Amino acid sequence: MVVESAPDALAAARSATFRMIDLLVSRWNFKEVHAYLLCSVAMNLRFSQVVNEPMFTVSSANSKSVLPARKLF
């Protein structure tokens, strides 16, 4: 899960999406194009808060079930 805030809702959503792609590339060794494709079909993008003007917070998440298994330790 990645959380981003920005004064513009669209900017926060874009930033959360790009950070999720970066996370998939750096932690799961996805190629950038494959991370982008996975996000386009499996990522959940949600408004986390809209009441704290002028900031909007957006979260992006991918289910672990769509990611390859990974040994953490």
C-alpha positions, 0 to 999 in steps of 0.5 A: 500500500502507498499513501500520497497527499497533494493539494490536487486530488488528481495529482495525489492519485497520479503520485500514488500510482507512480509510487506503486509502480516504483515499489513493484519495480524496486521490491518485486523486480518487475519491469516498469511496463509490467508494473504499469500493466498490473496496476492498470488492472489490479490496483485499488485507488481510493480517496483516504481523506478529503476533508483536510483542505487544501490537501487530498490523500489517496491510497493505492494498494495491490492485493498480495494474491496478484503478486509473486511469492516473495521471501521476506527474511 
